[in-house]
């Protein structure tokens, strides 16, 4: 089979290029460097599309669909700027949560819960996932369907696969997107999403869609773009497959006793709720935890400065949806508010000066140089970096809460 070609566009581009160079035109004709750069990029993009075809063919994509999917597609310059920043990784957690768990969103969520009560109940019965958490993810991702993204999934992912910081991601998801078109679940003209290829009411990326999307309505299609039941069912199926356990909460905000050993935070400190209670840990907003045998770990988003949480494996299922503590806590909290529960009891330290991403990278390099395992120097503070911070704090006689501020970084800079 011949490769789906794009030679006509290349010929047109060459004609414009020759004209721009002044061949056959007055010598005074100016050369538009920007236009030449665009032509060069488009020509390279055409070659990228042609080179991708053999891999797509091996995955069962027809040549007809491939030609249709890429007809007229050029790189989207908006994508390059969007790859470098995501709010959940760059915004203070209290700002992130306040914006997304607003009074307006809670009110809209409760209204949408009434409108789609039967779908949410059906999803909860089938998958055993808390309907309030499913609704919360819907609210977090698209404000209950009010903005699902209007960008071409193929163009967005092809741009990412072609150039930028996330080529590997873009390539895998682009091939997954072609699988979706091949399945017939959605037409090319409706195949839209966010700048990063997240799609539908609950913003599945293509490979997640292929693995977890379900047909709740029984019409033969997994339509997360136009069917609220399909989108909610797909989300619940994902959470269940990621470890969600029925009749178990995501977690609790808690109060810690005076003199608490902060080194017990993190996954290594996971223990039963009964064991936590014996240590003097109490729920902040209620009299009892309500369960005793569930296992949980202590989460300290901003160390000793703000709210503390005991979180179960259900929190980890939410975290699998988006690997951000800010995101997972916002989903959990919005779910609580939709269920009629109150706000967090402990205030966030809004006057706390946060480290920048470059500060975090420097922090990780300095800790690594002292023999602490940070798991890398990406600038993202994950469990290993928190553990390294805690170990360093313990060594220097500070409260080992695993949270680094500007003073701690300055101490590391001074070699102390």
C-alpha positions as CSV (number, residue, x, y, z in Angstrom):
1,X,0.0,0.0,0.0
2,X,1.3,3.5,-0.9
3,X,1.9,5.9,1.9
4,X,-0.8,8.5,2.2
5,X,1.0,11.4,0.5
6,X,0.9,15.2,1.1
7,X,2.8,16.2,-2.0
8,X,0.2,18.8,-3.2
9,X,0.7,20.9,-0.1
10,X,4.5,20.5,-0.5
11,X,4.3,21.7,-4.1
12,X,2.2,24.7,-3.1
13,X,4.6,25.5,-0.3
14,X,7.6,25.3,-2.7
15,X,5.8,27.7,-5.2
16,X,5.3,30.2,-2.4
17,X,8.9,29.8,-1.2
18,X,10.3,30.4,-4.7
19,X,8.1,33.5,-5.1
20,X,9.3,34.7,-1.7
21,X,12.9,34.3,-2.8
22,X,12.2,36.6,-5.8
23,X,12.6,34.0,-8.5
24,X,10.7,35.4,-11.5
25,X,9.8,38.5,-9.5
26,X,11.4,42.0,-9.1
27,X,14.7,42.0,-7.3
28,X,13.3,44.5,-4.8
29,X,10.8,42.0,-3.4
30,X,11.3,41.6,0.3
31,X,11.8,38.2,1.9
32,X,9.3,37.4,4.7
33,X,11.5,35.4,7.1
34,X,8.5,34.5,9.3
35,X,6.7,33.0,6.3
36,X,9.8,31.0,5.3
37,X,10.0,29.6,8.9
38,X,6.3,28.7,8.7
39,X,6.8,27.0,5.4
40,X,9.8,25.1,6.7
41,X,7.9,24.0,9.7
42,X,4.9,22.9,7.7
43,X,7.2,20.9,5.3
44,X,8.8,19.2,8.3
45,X,5.4,18.5,9.7
46,X,4.3,16.9,6.4
47,X,7.3,14.6,6.7
48,X,6.4,13.7,10.3
49,X,2.9,12.7,9.3
50,X,4.3,10.6,6.4
51,X,6.8,8.9,8.7
52,X,4.1,8.1,11.3
53,X,1.9,6.2,8.8
54,X,3.7,2.8,9.0
55,X,3.2,2.7,12.7
56,X,-0.5,3.7,12.4
57,X,-1.0,1.1,9.7
58,X,0.4,-1.6,12.0
59,X,-2.1,-0.6,14.6
60,X,-5.0,-1.2,12.2
61,X,-5.6,2.4,11.0
62,X,-7.0,2.5,7.4
63,X,-5.2,4.6,4.8
64,X,-8.5,6.4,4.0
65,X,-9.1,7.4,7.6
66,X,-5.4,8.5,8.0
67,X,-5.7,10.8,5.0
68,X,-8.9,12.3,6.2
69,X,-7.6,12.8,9.7
70,X,-4.6,14.8,8.5
71,X,-6.1,16.6,5.5
72,X,-5.2,20.3,5.9
73,X,-3.7,19.8,9.3
74,X,-0.8,22.1,10.2
75,X,1.1,22.6,13.5
76,X,-0.9,24.7,16.1
77,X,1.5,27.4,17.4
78,X,-0.7,27.8,20.5
79,X,0.3,24.4,21.7
80,X,4.0,25.2,22.1
81,X,3.3,27.9,24.7
82,X,0.8,25.8,26.7
83,X,3.1,22.9,27.3
84,X,5.3,24.6,29.9
85,X,2.7,25.4,32.6
86,X,-0.2,23.7,34.4
87,X,-2.1,25.5,37.1
88,X,-2.2,22.5,39.5
89,X,1.6,22.4,39.6
90,X,2.3,26.2,39.7
91,X,-0.5,27.8,41.8
92,X,-0.6,27.8,45.7
93,X,-2.8,25.0,46.8
94,X,-5.2,27.3,48.7
95,X,-5.7,29.5,45.6
96,X,-6.2,26.4,43.4
97,X,-8.8,24.9,45.7
98,X,-10.7,28.2,46.4
99,X,-11.0,28.9,42.7
100,X,-12.3,25.4,41.8
101,X,-14.5,24.8,44.9
102,X,-16.2,28.1,44.7
103,X,-19.8,28.9,45.9
104,X,-20.8,29.2,42.3
105,X,-19.4,25.8,41.3
106,X,-21.0,24.1,44.4
107,X,-24.4,25.6,43.5
108,X,-24.1,24.6,39.8
109,X,-23.0,21.1,40.9
110,X,-26.0,20.6,43.2
111,X,-28.2,21.7,40.3
112,X,-26.6,19.3,37.9
113,X,-26.8,16.5,40.4
114,X,-30.6,16.9,40.4
115,X,-30.8,17.1,36.7
116,X,-28.7,13.9,36.2
117,X,-29.7,12.1,39.4
118,X,-30.7,8.9,37.7
119,X,-27.5,8.7,35.7
120,X,-25.3,9.3,38.8
121,X,-27.3,6.7,40.8
122,X,-26.9,4.2,38.0
123,X,-23.2,4.8,37.8
124,X,-22.8,4.4,41.6
125,X,-24.8,1.1,41.5
126,X,-22.8,-0.4,38.7
127,X,-19.3,0.6,39.7
128,X,-19.5,1.1,43.5
129,X,-17.9,4.6,43.2
130,X,-19.2,7.5,45.2
131,X,-21.5,9.5,43.0
132,X,-20.4,12.8,44.6
133,X,-16.8,12.1,43.7
134,X,-17.8,11.2,40.1
135,X,-19.8,14.5,39.9
136,X,-16.9,16.4,41.4
137,X,-14.5,15.2,38.7
138,X,-17.1,16.3,36.1
139,X,-17.2,19.7,37.9
140,X,-13.4,20.0,38.1
141,X,-12.7,19.0,34.5
142,X,-15.3,21.0,32.6
143,X,-17.5,22.8,35.2
144,X,-20.2,20.2,34.6
145,X,-19.9,20.3,30.8
146,X,-19.8,24.0,30.3
147,X,-16.4,23.9,28.5
148,X,-15.2,20.6,27.0
149,X,-12.7,22.1,24.5
150,X,-13.2,23.0,20.9
151,X,-9.7,22.3,19.6
152,X,-9.0,19.5,17.1
153,X,-7.7,16.5,19.0
154,X,-5.7,15.3,16.0
155,X,-4.1,18.7,15.4
156,X,-3.3,19.3,19.1
157,X,-1.7,15.9,19.6
158,X,0.1,15.9,16.2
159,X,1.6,19.3,17.2
160,X,2.8,17.9,20.5
161,X,4.2,14.7,18.8
162,X,5.9,16.8,16.2
163,X,7.8,19.3,18.4
164,X,8.1,20.5,22.0
165,X,8.7,19.0,25.4
166,X,6.1,16.2,25.3
167,X,6.8,14.4,22.0
168,X,6.5,10.9,23.5
169,X,3.2,11.7,25.1
170,X,1.9,13.3,22.0
171,X,2.9,10.4,19.7
172,X,1.3,7.7,21.9
173,X,-1.9,9.7,22.4
174,X,-2.1,10.6,18.7
175,X,-2.1,6.9,17.8
176,X,-4.7,6.3,20.4
177,X,-6.8,9.1,19.0
178,X,-6.7,7.5,15.5
179,X,-7.9,4.3,17.2
180,X,-10.9,6.2,18.5
181,X,-11.8,7.5,15.0
182,X,-11.3,4.0,13.6
183,X,-13.8,2.6,16.1
184,X,-16.5,5.0,14.9
185,X,-17.4,6.2,18.4
186,X,-17.1,9.8,17.2
187,X,-16.9,11.6,13.9
188,X,-13.9,13.6,12.8
189,X,-15.8,16.9,12.9
190,X,-16.9,16.3,16.5
191,X,-13.5,15.0,17.6
192,X,-12.6,18.0,19.8
193,X,-10.9,18.6,23.1
194,X,-8.4,20.6,25.1
195,X,-5.0,21.8,23.9
196,X,-3.5,18.6,25.3
197,X,-6.0,16.3,23.8
198,X,-8.2,15.8,26.8
199,X,-11.8,15.1,25.6
200,X,-15.4,15.2,26.6
201,X,-17.3,16.0,29.8
202,X,-14.6,14.5,32.1
203,X,-11.6,15.1,29.9
204,X,-10.2,11.6,29.1
205,X,-7.0,11.5,27.1
206,X,-7.2,9.0,24.1
207,X,-5.3,6.1,25.7
208,X,-7.4,6.4,28.9
209,X,-10.5,6.5,26.7
210,X,-9.5,3.4,24.9
211,X,-8.9,1.5,28.1
212,X,-11.8,2.7,30.3
213,X,-14.6,4.4,28.4
214,X,-18.0,2.7,28.6
215,X,-21.4,2.8,26.9
216,X,-23.9,3.5,29.7
217,X,-26.8,4.3,27.4
218,X,-26.6,1.1,25.3
219,X,-26.6,2.8,21.9
220,X,-23.4,1.1,20.8
221,X,-21.1,4.1,21.2
222,X,-18.9,5.4,24.0
223,X,-19.8,9.0,23.6
224,X,-18.1,11.1,26.3
225,X,-18.6,14.2,24.2
226,X,-22.4,14.3,24.0
227,X,-23.6,11.7,26.5
228,X,-23.4,12.6,30.2
229,X,-24.2,9.0,31.3
230,X,-21.3,7.7,29.1
231,X,-18.9,10.3,30.5
232,X,-19.9,9.7,34.2
233,X,-19.8,5.9,33.7
234,X,-16.4,6.0,32.1
235,X,-15.1,8.1,35.0
236,X,-16.5,5.7,37.6
237,X,-15.0,2.7,35.7
238,X,-11.6,4.4,35.6
239,X,-11.7,5.0,39.4
240,X,-12.8,1.5,40.1
241,X,-10.0,0.0,38.0
242,X,-7.6,2.3,39.8
243,X,-8.5,0.8,43.2
244,X,-11.6,2.6,44.4
245,X,-13.3,0.7,47.2
246,X,-17.0,1.1,47.9
247,X,-18.2,2.3,51.4
248,X,-14.8,3.9,52.2
249,X,-14.3,7.7,52.3
250,X,-11.4,9.4,50.4
251,X,-10.2,10.6,53.8
252,X,-10.6,13.1,56.6
253,X,-9.2,16.4,57.6
254,X,-7.6,15.8,61.0
255,X,-6.1,17.4,64.1
256,X,-2.7,16.2,65.3
257,X,-1.8,16.0,68.9
258,X,0.8,18.2,70.5
259,X,4.3,16.8,70.1
260,X,3.3,14.7,67.1
261,X,6.0,12.9,65.2
262,X,5.8,14.4,61.7
263,X,8.1,11.7,60.3
264,X,5.1,9.4,60.4
265,X,3.6,11.3,57.4
266,X,3.7,9.7,53.9
267,X,3.1,6.2,52.5
268,X,5.6,4.6,54.8
269,X,3.5,5.6,57.7
270,X,0.3,4.0,56.4
271,X,-1.7,2.3,59.3
272,X,-5.2,1.6,60.3
273,X,-7.6,4.4,61.4
274,X,-7.8,2.7,64.8
275,X,-4.0,3.0,65.1
276,X,-4.1,6.6,64.2
277,X,-6.8,7.2,66.8
278,X,-4.6,5.6,69.5
279,X,-1.8,8.1,68.5
280,X,-4.2,10.9,69.3
281,X,-5.1,11.9,65.7
282,X,-8.8,13.1,65.6
283,X,-11.1,14.1,62.8
284,X,-11.3,17.9,62.6
285,X,-15.0,18.2,61.5
286,X,-16.7,15.3,63.3
287,X,-16.7,13.3,66.4
288,X,-15.7,10.0,65.0
289,X,-14.0,8.6,61.9
290,X,-16.8,6.1,61.3
291,X,-14.5,3.3,60.3
292,X,-11.7,1.5,62.2
293,X,-10.1,-1.0,59.9
294,X,-9.5,1.2,56.9
295,X,-5.9,2.0,56.3
296,X,-4.7,5.5,55.7
297,X,-1.6,7.7,55.5
298,X,-1.0,11.2,56.7
299,X,-0.9,13.9,54.1
300,X,0.6,17.4,54.9
301,X,0.2,19.5,51.8
302,X,2.1,22.5,53.4
303,X,3.7,20.7,56.3
304,X,2.9,21.8,59.8
305,X,1.6,25.2,58.5
306,X,-1.8,24.2,57.2
307,X,-4.5,21.5,57.2
308,X,-3.6,17.8,57.8
309,X,-5.4,14.9,56.2
310,X,-5.6,11.1,56.6
311,X,-6.2,9.7,53.1
312,X,-7.2,6.2,52.0
313,X,-6.6,4.3,48.8
314,X,-9.6,6.0,47.4
315,X,-7.7,9.3,47.4
316,X,-5.0,7.5,45.5
317,X,-7.6,6.5,42.9
318,X,-8.4,10.2,42.5
319,X,-4.8,11.0,42.3
320,X,-4.4,8.6,39.4
321,X,-6.7,10.9,37.4
322,X,-4.3,13.7,37.8
323,X,-0.9,13.3,39.6
324,X,-1.3,16.5,41.6
325,X,-2.1,16.8,45.3
326,X,-3.8,20.1,44.7
327,X,-6.1,18.5,42.1
328,X,-6.9,15.4,44.2
329,X,-7.7,17.5,47.3
330,X,-9.9,19.8,45.2
331,X,-11.9,16.9,43.8
332,X,-12.2,15.3,47.3
333,X,-13.3,18.6,48.8
334,X,-15.8,19.5,46.1
335,X,-17.2,16.0,46.4
336,X,-17.7,16.6,50.2
337,X,-19.4,20.0,49.5
338,X,-21.7,18.4,46.9
339,X,-22.7,15.8,49.6
340,X,-23.6,18.6,52.0
341,X,-20.5,18.6,54.2
342,X,-18.7,21.8,55.3
343,X,-15.4,23.6,54.4
344,X,-12.0,22.7,55.8
345,X,-11.7,23.6,59.5
346,X,-8.0,24.6,59.5
347,X,-7.0,27.7,57.6
348,X,-4.4,27.7,54.8
349,X,-1.3,29.8,55.5
350,X,-2.0,32.2,52.7
351,X,0.9,34.5,53.7
352,X,3.4,31.7,53.3
353,X,6.0,32.4,50.6
354,X,6.2,29.5,48.2
355,X,9.3,28.3,46.4
356,X,9.4,28.7,42.6
357,X,9.9,25.7,40.3
358,X,13.5,26.8,39.8
359,X,13.9,27.0,43.6
360,X,12.6,23.5,43.9
361,X,15.1,22.3,41.3
362,X,17.9,23.9,43.3
363,X,16.5,22.4,46.5
364,X,16.5,18.9,45.0
365,X,20.1,19.4,43.7
366,X,21.3,20.5,47.1
367,X,19.6,17.7,48.9
368,X,20.9,15.1,46.4
369,X,24.4,16.5,46.9
370,X,24.1,15.8,50.6
371,X,23.1,12.2,50.0
372,X,19.3,12.5,50.2
373,X,17.2,10.7,47.5
374,X,14.9,13.2,46.0
375,X,13.9,11.0,43.0
376,X,15.2,13.6,40.5
377,X,15.6,17.3,40.0
378,X,12.5,18.1,37.9
379,X,11.3,20.9,40.2
380,X,8.2,18.9,41.1
381,X,7.9,18.1,44.8
382,X,6.8,14.5,45.1
383,X,6.9,11.8,47.8
384,X,10.6,11.1,47.5
385,X,11.5,14.8,47.8
386,X,9.2,15.3,50.8
387,X,10.9,12.3,52.4
388,X,14.3,13.8,51.7
389,X,13.3,17.1,53.1
390,X,12.0,15.4,56.2
391,X,15.2,13.5,56.7
392,X,17.2,16.7,56.3
393,X,15.0,18.6,58.7
394,X,15.4,15.7,61.3
395,X,19.2,15.9,60.9
396,X,19.4,19.6,61.6
397,X,16.9,19.5,64.5
398,X,13.9,21.1,62.8
399,X,10.3,19.8,62.8
400,X,10.5,17.0,60.1
401,X,7.2,17.9,58.3
402,X,8.7,17.4,54.8
403,X,7.9,21.0,53.7
404,X,10.6,23.3,52.5
405,X,10.3,27.1,52.7
406,X,12.7,29.9,51.7
407,X,14.6,29.7,55.0
408,X,15.3,26.0,54.5
409,X,16.6,26.5,51.0
410,X,18.9,29.4,52.2
411,X,20.3,27.1,54.9
412,X,21.1,24.5,52.2
413,X,22.7,27.2,50.0
414,X,25.0,28.1,52.9
415,X,26.1,24.5,53.2
416,X,24.6,24.0,56.7
